[in-house]
Amino acid sequence: MIGLVKVYTVSGWFKDRGNVWRKFRIEVTAVNENDAKEKVYTRIGGSHKVPRNLIRVESIKEVNPSEVKDRYIKQLLSVDRLVTW
């Protein structure tokens, strides 16, 4: 059975190239908390070139769709169907 996609807020710290710990808070769409954590690892690792062992996730919380702040995710939530070809 396919699960419903939910919105999660993931927050924590990562160590950048300058050896400084930076705080982050990212909203992602995911099926479950583990999927959300993997998406954050991928996003931070890809954009900041940070290995997973230098990313510390402090919390993962499911967000009510009315509380979403990310503009892109808000637009996705407003779509009633998605057609691809």
PDB file of N, CA, C and O in Angstrom:
ATOM      1  N   MET A   1       0.838  -1.182   0.000  1.00  0.00           N
ATOM      2  CA  MET A   1       0.000   0.000   0.000  1.00  0.00           C
ATOM      3  C   MET A   1       0.885   1.248   0.000  1.00  0.00           C
ATOM      4  O   MET A   1       1.897   1.297   0.699  1.00  0.00           O
ATOM      5  N   ILE A   2       0.509   2.229  -0.767  1.00  0.00           N
ATOM      6  CA  ILE A   2       1.265   3.471  -0.876  1.00  0.00           C
ATOM      7  C   ILE A   2       0.804   4.426   0.226  1.00  0.00           C
ATOM      8  O   ILE A   2      -0.394   4.647   0.407  1.00  0.00           O
ATOM      9  N   GLY A   3       1.772   4.990   0.961  1.00  0.00           N
ATOM     10  CA  GLY A   3       1.445   5.921   2.037  1.00  0.00           C
ATOM     11  C   GLY A   3       1.218   7.325   1.511  1.00  0.00           C
ATOM     12  O   GLY A   3       1.630   7.667   0.402  1.00  0.00           O
ATOM     13  N   LEU A   4       0.573   8.110   2.306  1.00  0.00           N
ATOM     14  CA  LEU A   4       0.336   9.509   1.947  1.00  0.00           C
ATOM     15  C   LEU A   4       1.576  10.333   2.238  1.00  0.00           C
ATOM     16  O   LEU A   4       2.291  10.082   3.208  1.00  0.00           O
ATOM     17  N   VAL A   5       1.821  11.304   1.398  1.00  0.00           N
ATOM     18  CA  VAL A   5       2.971  12.184   1.580  1.00  0.00           C
ATOM     19  C   VAL A   5       2.590  13.254   2.598  1.00  0.00           C
ATOM     20  O   VAL A   5       1.515  13.849   2.525  1.00  0.00           O
ATOM     21  N   LYS A   6       3.504  13.487   3.559  1.00  0.00           N
ATOM     22  CA  LYS A   6       3.289  14.470   4.612  1.00  0.00           C
ATOM     23  C   LYS A   6       4.405  15.508   4.541  1.00  0.00           C
ATOM     24  O   LYS A   6       5.396  15.325   3.833  1.00  0.00           O
ATOM     25  N   VAL A   7       4.234  16.578   5.272  1.00  0.00           N
ATOM     26  CA  VAL A   7       5.256  17.625   5.344  1.00  0.00           C
ATOM     27  C   VAL A   7       5.923  17.534   6.715  1.00  0.00           C
ATOM     28  O   VAL A   7       5.251  17.475   7.745  1.00  0.00           O
ATOM     29  N   TYR A   8       7.256  17.523   6.709  1.00  0.00           N
ATOM     30  CA  TYR A   8       8.022  17.456   7.944  1.00  0.00           C
ATOM     31  C   TYR A   8       8.963  18.651   8.034  1.00  0.00           C
ATOM     32  O   TYR A   8       9.485  19.120   7.023  1.00  0.00           O
ATOM     33  N   THR A   9       9.173  19.138   9.252  1.00  0.00           N
ATOM     34  CA  THR A   9      10.192  20.139   9.519  1.00  0.00           C
ATOM     35  C   THR A   9      11.340  19.425  10.214  1.00  0.00           C
ATOM     36  O   THR A   9      11.161  18.814  11.267  1.00  0.00           O
ATOM     37  N   VAL A  10      12.515  19.508   9.615  1.00  0.00           N
ATOM     38  CA  VAL A  10      13.709  18.869  10.172  1.00  0.00           C
ATOM     39  C   VAL A  10      14.667  19.977  10.575  1.00  0.00           C
ATOM     40  O   VAL A  10      14.963  20.870   9.780  1.00  0.00           O
ATOM     41  N   SER A  11      15.153  19.920  11.813  1.00  0.00           N
ATOM     42  CA  SER A  11      16.091  20.937  12.270  1.00  0.00           C
ATOM     43  C   SER A  11      17.290  20.280  12.937  1.00  0.00           C
ATOM     44  O   SER A  11      17.217  19.159  13.439  1.00  0.00           O
ATOM     45  N   GLY A  12      18.396  21.016  12.925  1.00  0.00           N
ATOM     46  CA  GLY A  12      19.623  20.503  13.516  1.00  0.00           C
ATOM     47  C   GLY A  12      20.808  21.380  13.164  1.00  0.00           C
ATOM     48  O   GLY A  12      20.663  22.583  12.947  1.00  0.00           O
ATOM     49  N   TRP A  13      21.981  20.767  13.111  1.00  0.00           N
ATOM     50  CA  TRP A  13      23.242  21.464  12.876  1.00  0.00           C
ATOM     51  C   TRP A  13      24.074  20.720  11.841  1.00  0.00           C
ATOM     52  O   TRP A  13      23.973  19.500  11.720  1.00  0.00           O
ATOM     53  N   PHE A  14      24.899  21.454  11.091  1.00  0.00           N
ATOM     54  CA  PHE A  14      25.899  20.824  10.224  1.00  0.00           C
ATOM     55  C   PHE A  14      27.181  21.640  10.285  1.00  0.00           C
ATOM     56  O   PHE A  14      27.156  22.848  10.522  1.00  0.00           O
ATOM     57  N   LYS A  15      28.299  20.960  10.068  1.00  0.00           N
ATOM     58  CA  LYS A  15      29.607  21.612  10.111  1.00  0.00           C
ATOM     59  C   LYS A  15      30.009  21.965   8.689  1.00  0.00           C
ATOM     60  O   LYS A  15      30.145  21.081   7.844  1.00  0.00           O
ATOM     61  N   ASP A  16      30.203  23.260   8.417  1.00  0.00           N
ATOM     62  CA  ASP A  16      30.525  23.693   7.055  1.00  0.00           C
ATOM     63  C   ASP A  16      32.022  23.585   6.779  1.00  0.00           C
ATOM     64  O   ASP A  16      32.790  23.138   7.632  1.00  0.00           O
ATOM     65  N   ARG A  17      32.428  24.000   5.579  1.00  0.00           N
ATOM     66  CA  ARG A  17      33.838  23.896   5.165  1.00  0.00           C
ATOM     67  C   ARG A  17      34.761  24.745   6.027  1.00  0.00           C
ATOM     68  O   ARG A  17      35.946  24.437   6.150  1.00  0.00           O
ATOM     69  N   GLY A  18      34.234  25.809   6.625  1.00  0.00           N
ATOM     70  CA  GLY A  18      35.029  26.675   7.492  1.00  0.00           C
ATOM     71  C   GLY A  18      35.128  26.143   8.908  1.00  0.00           C
ATOM     72  O   GLY A  18      35.601  26.843   9.803  1.00  0.00           O
ATOM     73  N   ASN A  19      34.680  24.899   9.122  1.00  0.00           N
ATOM     74  CA  ASN A  19      34.751  24.235  10.422  1.00  0.00           C
ATOM     75  C   ASN A  19      33.860  24.924  11.460  1.00  0.00           C
ATOM     76  O   ASN A  19      34.176  24.929  12.650  1.00  0.00           O
ATOM     77  N   VAL A  20      32.740  25.509  11.000  1.00  0.00           N
ATOM     78  CA  VAL A  20      31.796  26.194  11.866  1.00  0.00           C
ATOM     79  C   VAL A  20      30.470  25.426  11.854  1.00  0.00           C
ATOM     80  O   VAL A  20      29.986  25.035  10.792  1.00  0.00           O
ATOM     81  N   TRP A  21      29.892  25.213  13.025  1.00  0.00           N
ATOM     82  CA  TRP A  21      28.597  24.543  13.103  1.00  0.00           C
ATOM     83  C   TRP A  21      27.491  25.541  12.761  1.00  0.00           C
ATOM     84  O   TRP A  21      27.388  26.599  13.382  1.00  0.00           O
ATOM     85  N   ARG A  22      26.670  25.200  11.775  1.00  0.00           N
ATOM     86  CA  ARG A  22      25.576  26.043  11.301  1.00  0.00           C
ATOM     87  C   ARG A  22      24.234  25.374  11.620  1.00  0.00           C
ATOM     88  O   ARG A  22      24.076  24.166  11.441  1.00  0.00           O
ATOM     89  N   LYS A  23      23.289  26.160  12.086  1.00  0.00           N
ATOM     90  CA  LYS A  23      21.953  25.654  12.386  1.00  0.00           C
ATOM     91  C   LYS A  23      21.125  25.633  11.108  1.00  0.00           C
ATOM     92  O   LYS A  23      21.281  26.506  10.254  1.00  0.00           O
ATOM     93  N   PHE A  24      20.240  24.638  10.967  1.00  0.00           N
ATOM     94  CA  PHE A  24      19.341  24.584   9.817  1.00  0.00           C
ATOM     95  C   PHE A  24      17.938  24.183  10.262  1.00  0.00           C
ATOM     96  O   PHE A  24      17.748  23.545  11.297  1.00  0.00           O
ATOM     97  N   ARG A  25      16.973  24.575   9.454  1.00  0.00           N
ATOM     98  CA  ARG A  25      15.575  24.175   9.594  1.00  0.00           C
ATOM     99  C   ARG A  25      15.022  24.064   8.183  1.00  0.00           C
ATOM    100  O   ARG A  25      14.930  25.059   7.464  1.00  0.00           O
ATOM    101  N   ILE A  26      14.652  22.848   7.790  1.00  0.00           N
ATOM    102  CA  ILE A  26      14.227  22.590   6.416  1.00  0.00           C
ATOM    103  C   ILE A  26      12.869  21.894   6.430  1.00  0.00           C
ATOM    104  O   ILE A  26      12.653  20.966   7.210  1.00  0.00           O
ATOM    105  N   GLU A  27      11.957  22.338   5.573  1.00  0.00           N
ATOM    106  CA  GLU A  27      10.679  21.654   5.380  1.00  0.00           C
ATOM    107  C   GLU A  27      10.813  20.761   4.147  1.00  0.00           C
ATOM    108  O   GLU A  27      11.272  21.202   3.093  1.00  0.00           O
ATOM    109  N   VAL A  28      10.405  19.499   4.297  1.00  0.00           N
ATOM    110  CA  VAL A  28      10.459  18.554   3.185  1.00  0.00           C
ATOM    111  C   VAL A  28       9.165  17.756   3.136  1.00  0.00           C
ATOM    112  O   VAL A  28       8.484  17.591   4.149  1.00  0.00           O
ATOM    113  N   THR A  29       8.835  17.266   1.950  1.00  0.00           N
ATOM    114  CA  THR A  29       7.730  16.329   1.810  1.00  0.00           C
ATOM    115  C   THR A  29       8.309  14.931   1.853  1.00  0.00           C
ATOM    116  O   THR A  29       9.328  14.652   1.220  1.00  0.00           O
ATOM    117  N   ALA A  30       7.660  14.051   2.599  1.00  0.00           N
ATOM    118  CA  ALA A  30       8.167  12.683   2.742  1.00  0.00           C
ATOM    119  C   ALA A  30       7.035  11.766   3.184  1.00  0.00           C
ATOM    120  O   ALA A  30       5.993  12.218   3.658  1.00  0.00           O
ATOM    121  N   VAL A  31       7.264  10.467   3.017  1.00  0.00           N
ATOM    122  CA  VAL A  31       6.283   9.460   3.415  1.00  0.00           C
ATOM    123  C   VAL A  31       6.362   9.198   4.918  1.00  0.00           C
ATOM    124  O   VAL A  31       5.340   8.974   5.566  1.00  0.00           O
ATOM    125  N   ASN A  32       7.589   9.226   5.478  1.00  0.00           N
ATOM    126  CA  ASN A  32       7.763   9.005   6.915  1.00  0.00           C
ATOM    127  C   ASN A  32       8.985   9.788   7.407  1.00  0.00           C
ATOM    128  O   ASN A  32       9.655  10.459   6.622  1.00  0.00           O
ATOM    129  N   GLU A  33       9.265   9.700   8.700  1.00  0.00           N
ATOM    130  CA  GLU A  33      10.361  10.470   9.290  1.00  0.00           C
ATOM    131  C   GLU A  33      11.726  10.059   8.738  1.00  0.00           C
ATOM    132  O   GLU A  33      12.584  10.915   8.522  1.00  0.00           O
ATOM    133  N   ASN A  34      11.937   8.768   8.509  1.00  0.00           N
ATOM    134  CA  ASN A  34      13.222   8.315   7.960  1.00  0.00           C
ATOM    135  C   ASN A  34      13.456   8.858   6.559  1.00  0.00           C
ATOM    136  O   ASN A  34      14.575   9.235   6.212  1.00  0.00           O
ATOM    137  N   ASP A  35      12.411   8.897   5.764  1.00  0.00           N
ATOM    138  CA  ASP A  35      12.502   9.449   4.416  1.00  0.00           C
ATOM    139  C   ASP A  35      12.835  10.947   4.476  1.00  0.00           C
ATOM    140  O   ASP A  35      13.635  11.441   3.682  1.00  0.00           O
ATOM    141  N   ALA A  36      12.221  11.658   5.417  1.00  0.00           N
ATOM    142  CA  ALA A  36      12.496  13.092   5.589  1.00  0.00           C
ATOM    143  C   ALA A  36      13.959  13.310   5.977  1.00  0.00           C
ATOM    144  O   ALA A  36      14.610  14.220   5.465  1.00  0.00           O
ATOM    145  N   LYS A  37      14.470  12.478   6.876  1.00  0.00           N
ATOM    146  CA  LYS A  37      15.869  12.583   7.314  1.00  0.00           C
ATOM    147  C   LYS A  37      16.821  12.351   6.142  1.00  0.00           C
ATOM    148  O   LYS A  37      17.805  13.074   5.990  1.00  0.00           O
ATOM    149  N   GLU A  38      16.534  11.353   5.319  1.00  0.00           N
ATOM    150  CA  GLU A  38      17.368  11.068   4.146  1.00  0.00           C
ATOM    151  C   GLU A  38      17.358  12.236   3.165  1.00  0.00           C
ATOM    152  O   GLU A  38      18.395  12.566   2.588  1.00  0.00           O
ATOM    153  N   LYS A  39      16.205  12.861   2.970  1.00  0.00           N
ATOM    154  CA  LYS A  39      16.125  14.004   2.058  1.00  0.00           C
ATOM    155  C   LYS A  39      16.957  15.178   2.567  1.00  0.00           C
ATOM    156  O   LYS A  39      17.577  15.887   1.775  1.00  0.00           O
ATOM    157  N   VAL A  40      16.974  15.384   3.872  1.00  0.00           N
ATOM    158  CA  VAL A  40      17.787  16.458   4.449  1.00  0.00           C
ATOM    159  C   VAL A  40      19.264  16.151   4.272  1.00  0.00           C
ATOM    160  O   VAL A  40      20.033  17.033   3.889  1.00  0.00           O
ATOM    161  N   TYR A  41      19.675  14.918   4.544  1.00  0.00           N
ATOM    162  CA  TYR A  41      21.077  14.526   4.317  1.00  0.00           C
ATOM    163  C   TYR A  41      21.477  14.788   2.864  1.00  0.00           C
ATOM    164  O   TYR A  41      22.557  15.315   2.598  1.00  0.00           O
ATOM    165  N   THR A  42      20.608  14.421   1.936  1.00  0.00           N
ATOM    166  CA  THR A  42      20.897  14.610   0.516  1.00  0.00           C
ATOM    167  C   THR A  42      20.983  16.088   0.153  1.00  0.00           C
ATOM    168  O   THR A  42      21.890  16.501  -0.569  1.00  0.00           O
ATOM    169  N   ARG A  43      20.038  16.886   0.654  1.00  0.00           N
ATOM    170  CA  ARG A  43      20.006  18.313   0.314  1.00  0.00           C
ATOM    171  C   ARG A  43      21.218  19.057   0.879  1.00  0.00           C
ATOM    172  O   ARG A  43      21.872  19.812   0.160  1.00  0.00           O
ATOM    173  N   ILE A  44      21.515  18.846   2.154  1.00  0.00           N
ATOM    174  CA  ILE A  44      22.648  19.547   2.761  1.00  0.00           C
ATOM    175  C   ILE A  44      23.963  19.024   2.203  1.00  0.00           C
ATOM    176  O   ILE A  44      24.863  19.804   1.890  1.00  0.00           O
ATOM    177  N   GLY A  45      24.075  17.719   2.080  1.00  0.00           N
ATOM    178  CA  GLY A  45      25.301  17.135   1.540  1.00  0.00           C
ATOM    179  C   GLY A  45      25.572  17.578   0.118  1.00  0.00           C
ATOM    180  O   GLY A  45      26.723  17.807  -0.253  1.00  0.00           O
ATOM    181  N   GLY A  46      24.525  17.700  -0.681  1.00  0.00           N
ATOM    182  CA  GLY A  46      24.699  18.104  -2.067  1.00  0.00           C
ATOM    183  C   GLY A  46      25.004  19.568  -2.245  1.00  0.00           C
ATOM    184  O   GLY A  46      25.847  19.936  -3.064  1.00  0.00           O
ATOM    185  N   SER A  47      24.328  20.409  -1.488  1.00  0.00           N
ATOM    186  CA  SER A  47      24.525  21.846  -1.693  1.00  0.00           C
ATOM    187  C   SER A  47      25.716  22.412  -0.927  1.00  0.00           C
ATOM    188  O   SER A  47      26.306  23.403  -1.357  1.00  0.00           O
ATOM    189  N   HIS A  48      26.078  21.804   0.198  1.00  0.00           N
ATOM    190  CA  HIS A  48      27.177  22.323   1.007  1.00  0.00           C
ATOM    191  C   HIS A  48      28.396  21.392   1.037  1.00  0.00           C
ATOM    192  O   HIS A  48      29.396  21.699   1.687  1.00  0.00           O
ATOM    193  N   LYS A  49      28.311  20.258   0.334  1.00  0.00           N
ATOM    194  CA  LYS A  49      29.408  19.274   0.290  1.00  0.00           C
ATOM    195  C   LYS A  49      29.806  18.815   1.693  1.00  0.00           C
ATOM    196  O   LYS A  49      30.988  18.761   2.034  1.00  0.00           O
ATOM    197  N   VAL A  50      28.791  18.486   2.499  1.00  0.00           N
ATOM    198  CA  VAL A  50      29.006  18.051   3.873  1.00  0.00           C
ATOM    199  C   VAL A  50      28.727  16.553   3.964  1.00  0.00           C
ATOM    200  O   VAL A  50      27.657  16.109   3.548  1.00  0.00           O
ATOM    201  N   PRO A  51      29.666  15.755   4.500  1.00  0.00           N
ATOM    202  CA  PRO A  51      29.386  14.333   4.688  1.00  0.00           C
ATOM    203  C   PRO A  51      28.343  14.120   5.788  1.00  0.00           C
ATOM    204  O   PRO A  51      28.173  14.968   6.663  1.00  0.00           O
ATOM    205  N   ARG A  52      27.654  12.988   5.735  1.00  0.00           N
ATOM    206  CA  ARG A  52      26.566  12.704   6.671  1.00  0.00           C
ATOM    207  C   ARG A  52      27.005  12.718   8.127  1.00  0.00           C
ATOM    208  O   ARG A  52      26.218  13.074   9.004  1.00  0.00           O
ATOM    209  N   ASN A  53      28.238  12.338   8.398  1.00  0.00           N
ATOM    210  CA  ASN A  53      28.680  12.287   9.790  1.00  0.00           C
ATOM    211  C   ASN A  53      28.872  13.678  10.391  1.00  0.00           C
ATOM    212  O   ASN A  53      29.095  13.795  11.596  1.00  0.00           O
ATOM    213  N   LEU A  54      28.791  14.737   9.578  1.00  0.00           N
ATOM    214  CA  LEU A  54      28.889  16.106  10.080  1.00  0.00           C
ATOM    215  C   LEU A  54      27.543  16.823  10.070  1.00  0.00           C
ATOM    216  O   LEU A  54      27.482  18.047  10.186  1.00  0.00           O
ATOM    217  N   ILE A  55      26.460  16.049   9.928  1.00  0.00           N
ATOM    218  CA  ILE A  55      25.106  16.586   9.982  1.00  0.00           C
ATOM    219  C   ILE A  55      24.426  15.984  11.205  1.00  0.00           C
ATOM    220  O   ILE A  55      24.334  14.763  11.326  1.00  0.00           O
ATOM    221  N   ARG A  56      23.951  16.830  12.108  1.00  0.00           N
ATOM    222  CA  ARG A  56      23.282  16.394  13.333  1.00  0.00           C
ATOM    223  C   ARG A  56      21.813  16.807  13.274  1.00  0.00           C
ATOM    224  O   ARG A  56      21.495  17.995  13.321  1.00  0.00           O
ATOM    225  N   VAL A  57      20.929  15.832  13.172  1.00  0.00           N
ATOM    226  CA  VAL A  57      19.492  16.110  13.156  1.00  0.00           C
ATOM    227  C   VAL A  57      18.998  16.105  14.604  1.00  0.00           C
ATOM    228  O   VAL A  57      19.146  15.107  15.310  1.00  0.00           O
ATOM    229  N   GLU A  58      18.416  17.212  15.041  1.00  0.00           N
ATOM    230  CA  GLU A  58      17.911  17.325  16.414  1.00  0.00           C
ATOM    231  C   GLU A  58      16.445  16.933  16.522  1.00  0.00           C
ATOM    232  O   GLU A  58      16.046  16.264  17.475  1.00  0.00           O
ATOM    233  N   SER A  59      15.643  17.348  15.548  1.00  0.00           N
ATOM    234  CA  SER A  59      14.223  17.027  15.633  1.00  0.00           C
ATOM    235  C   SER A  59      13.605  16.887  14.246  1.00  0.00           C
ATOM    236  O   SER A  59      14.023  17.523  13.279  1.00  0.00           O
ATOM    237  N   ILE A  60      12.599  16.034  14.194  1.00  0.00           N
ATOM    238  CA  ILE A  60      11.795  15.838  12.985  1.00  0.00           C
ATOM    239  C   ILE A  60      10.344  15.895  13.439  1.00  0.00           C
ATOM    240  O   ILE A  60       9.904  15.065  14.236  1.00  0.00           O
ATOM    241  N   LYS A  61       9.598  16.876  12.931  1.00  0.00           N
ATOM    242  CA  LYS A  61       8.211  17.050  13.338  1.00  0.00           C
ATOM    243  C   LYS A  61       7.310  17.130  12.117  1.00  0.00           C
ATOM    244  O   LYS A  61       7.636  17.787  11.128  1.00  0.00           O
ATOM    245  N   GLU A  62       6.168  16.447  12.201  1.00  0.00           N
ATOM    246  CA  GLU A  62       5.185  16.568  11.134  1.00  0.00           C
ATOM    247  C   GLU A  62       4.493  17.925  11.258  1.00  0.00           C
ATOM    248  O   GLU A  62       4.150  18.364  12.356  1.00  0.00           O
ATOM    249  N   VAL A  63       4.296  18.578  10.116  1.00  0.00           N
ATOM    250  CA  VAL A  63       3.729  19.921  10.092  1.00  0.00           C
ATOM    251  C   VAL A  63       2.324  19.858   9.513  1.00  0.00           C
ATOM    252  O   VAL A  63       2.072  19.159   8.532  1.00  0.00           O
ATOM    253  N   ASN A  64       1.420  20.594  10.130  1.00  0.00           N
ATOM    254  CA  ASN A  64       0.081  20.738   9.602  1.00  0.00           C
ATOM    255  C   ASN A  64       0.176  21.521   8.287  1.00  0.00           C
ATOM    256  O   ASN A  64       0.890  22.523   8.239  1.00  0.00           O
ATOM    257  N   PRO A  65      -0.513  21.106   7.225  1.00  0.00           N
ATOM    258  CA  PRO A  65      -0.409  21.803   5.932  1.00  0.00           C
ATOM    259  C   PRO A  65      -0.695  23.306   6.002  1.00  0.00           C
ATOM    260  O   PRO A  65      -0.169  24.068   5.190  1.00  0.00           O
ATOM    261  N   SER A  66      -1.509  23.736   6.944  1.00  0.00           N
ATOM    262  CA  SER A  66      -1.801  25.167   7.053  1.00  0.00           C
ATOM    263  C   SER A  66      -0.640  25.948   7.672  1.00  0.00           C
ATOM    264  O   SER A  66      -0.629  27.177   7.601  1.00  0.00           O
ATOM    265  N   GLU A  67       0.339  25.264   8.277  1.00  0.00           N
ATOM    266  CA  GLU A  67       1.471  25.916   8.927  1.00  0.00           C
ATOM    267  C   GLU A  67       2.748  25.906   8.085  1.00  0.00           C
ATOM    268  O   GLU A  67       3.795  26.365   8.542  1.00  0.00           O
ATOM    269  N   VAL A  68       2.666  25.387   6.862  1.00  0.00           N
ATOM    270  CA  VAL A  68       3.840  25.297   5.995  1.00  0.00           C
ATOM    271  C   VAL A  68       4.303  26.692   5.595  1.00  0.00           C
ATOM    272  O   VAL A  68       3.487  27.538   5.231  1.00  0.00           O
ATOM    273  N   LYS A  69       5.612  26.935   5.662  1.00  0.00           N
ATOM    274  CA  LYS A  69       6.180  28.236   5.309  1.00  0.00           C
ATOM    275  C   LYS A  69       6.868  28.232   3.946  1.00  0.00           C
ATOM    276  O   LYS A  69       6.956  29.275   3.298  1.00  0.00           O
ATOM    277  N   ASP A  70       7.352  27.083   3.508  1.00  0.00           N
ATOM    278  CA  ASP A  70       8.064  26.976   2.230  1.00  0.00           C
ATOM    279  C   ASP A  70       7.085  27.200   1.073  1.00  0.00           C
ATOM    280  O   ASP A  70       6.084  26.494   0.949  1.00  0.00           O
ATOM    281  N   ARG A  71       7.383  28.179   0.238  1.00  0.00           N
ATOM    282  CA  ARG A  71       6.484  28.567  -0.860  1.00  0.00           C
ATOM    283  C   ARG A  71       6.281  27.427  -1.863  1.00  0.00           C
ATOM    284  O   ARG A  71       5.163  27.205  -2.328  1.00  0.00           O
ATOM    285  N   TYR A  72       7.347  26.711  -2.196  1.00  0.00           N
ATOM    286  CA  TYR A  72       7.251  25.605  -3.148  1.00  0.00           C
ATOM    287  C   TYR A  72       6.344  24.490  -2.615  1.00  0.00           C
ATOM    288  O   TYR A  72       5.522  23.953  -3.357  1.00  0.00           O
ATOM    289  N   ILE A  73       6.487  24.148  -1.351  1.00  0.00           N
ATOM    290  CA  ILE A  73       5.659  23.092  -0.761  1.00  0.00           C
ATOM    291  C   ILE A  73       4.201  23.545  -0.672  1.00  0.00           C
ATOM    292  O   ILE A  73       3.293  22.738  -0.868  1.00  0.00           O
ATOM    293  N   LYS A  74       3.970  24.818  -0.381  1.00  0.00           N
ATOM    294  CA  LYS A  74       2.594  25.344  -0.376  1.00  0.00           C
ATOM    295  C   LYS A  74       1.936  25.164  -1.738  1.00  0.00           C
ATOM    296  O   LYS A  74       0.769  24.782  -1.829  1.00  0.00           O
ATOM    297  N   GLN A  75       2.700  25.444  -2.801  1.00  0.00           N
ATOM    298  CA  GLN A  75       2.158  25.280  -4.152  1.00  0.00           C
ATOM    299  C   GLN A  75       1.871  23.810  -4.440  1.00  0.00           C
ATOM    300  O   GLN A  75       0.855  23.488  -5.057  1.00  0.00           O
ATOM    301  N   LEU A  76       2.754  22.917  -4.000  1.00  0.00           N
ATOM    302  CA  LEU A  76       2.510  21.486  -4.203  1.00  0.00           C
ATOM    303  C   LEU A  76       1.246  21.023  -3.484  1.00  0.00           C
ATOM    304  O   LEU A  76       0.485  20.218  -4.020  1.00  0.00           O
ATOM    305  N   LEU A  77       1.024  21.522  -2.286  1.00  0.00           N
ATOM    306  CA  LEU A  77      -0.143  21.123  -1.507  1.00  0.00           C
ATOM    307  C   LEU A  77      -1.440  21.623  -2.120  1.00  0.00           C
ATOM    308  O   LEU A  77      -2.495  21.028  -1.902  1.00  0.00           O
ATOM    309  N   SER A  78      -1.379  22.703  -2.881  1.00  0.00           N
ATOM    310  CA  SER A  78      -2.593  23.254  -3.482  1.00  0.00           C
ATOM    311  C   SER A  78      -2.987  22.547  -4.776  1.00  0.00           C
ATOM    312  O   SER A  78      -4.094  22.758  -5.274  1.00  0.00           O
ATOM    313  N   VAL A  79      -2.113  21.720  -5.328  1.00  0.00           N
ATOM    314  CA  VAL A  79      -2.405  20.992  -6.570  1.00  0.00           C
ATOM    315  C   VAL A  79      -3.340  19.828  -6.274  1.00  0.00           C
ATOM    316  O   VAL A  79      -3.098  19.047  -5.353  1.00  0.00           O
ATOM    317  N   ASP A  80      -4.423  19.713  -7.067  1.00  0.00           N
ATOM    318  CA  ASP A  80      -5.340  18.608  -6.814  1.00  0.00           C
ATOM    319  C   ASP A  80      -4.969  17.342  -7.593  1.00  0.00           C
ATOM    320  O   ASP A  80      -5.397  16.246  -7.232  1.00  0.00           O
ATOM    321  N   ARG A  81      -4.180  17.487  -8.654  1.00  0.00           N
ATOM    322  CA  ARG A  81      -3.649  16.307  -9.355  1.00  0.00           C
ATOM    323  C   ARG A  81      -2.415  16.716 -10.133  1.00  0.00           C
ATOM    324  O   ARG A  81      -2.274  17.863 -10.555  1.00  0.00           O
ATOM    325  N   LEU A  82      -1.534  15.763 -10.312  1.00  0.00           N
ATOM    326  CA  LEU A  82      -0.275  16.006 -11.005  1.00  0.00           C
ATOM    327  C   LEU A  82      -0.193  15.054 -12.191  1.00  0.00           C
ATOM    328  O   LEU A  82      -0.312  13.838 -12.037  1.00  0.00           O
ATOM    329  N   VAL A  83       0.011  15.618 -13.365  1.00  0.00           N
ATOM    330  CA  VAL A  83       0.082  14.821 -14.585  1.00  0.00           C
ATOM    331  C   VAL A  83       1.506  14.873 -15.121  1.00  0.00           C
ATOM    332  O   VAL A  83       2.063  15.954 -15.310  1.00  0.00           O
ATOM    333  N   THR A  84       2.091  13.712 -15.364  1.00  0.00           N
ATOM    334  CA  THR A  84       3.429  13.638 -15.960  1.00  0.00           C
ATOM    335  C   THR A  84       3.364  12.776 -17.198  1.00  0.00           C
ATOM    336  O   THR A  84       2.510  11.897 -17.309  1.00  0.00           O
ATOM    337  N   TRP A  85       4.261  13.024 -18.124  1.00  0.00           N
ATOM    338  CA  TRP A  85       4.345  12.183 -19.323  1.00  0.00           C
ATOM    339  C   TRP A  85       5.749  12.078 -19.775  1.00  0.00           C
ATOM    340  O   TRP A  85       6.028  11.412 -20.772  1.00  0.00           O
TER     341      TRP A  85
END
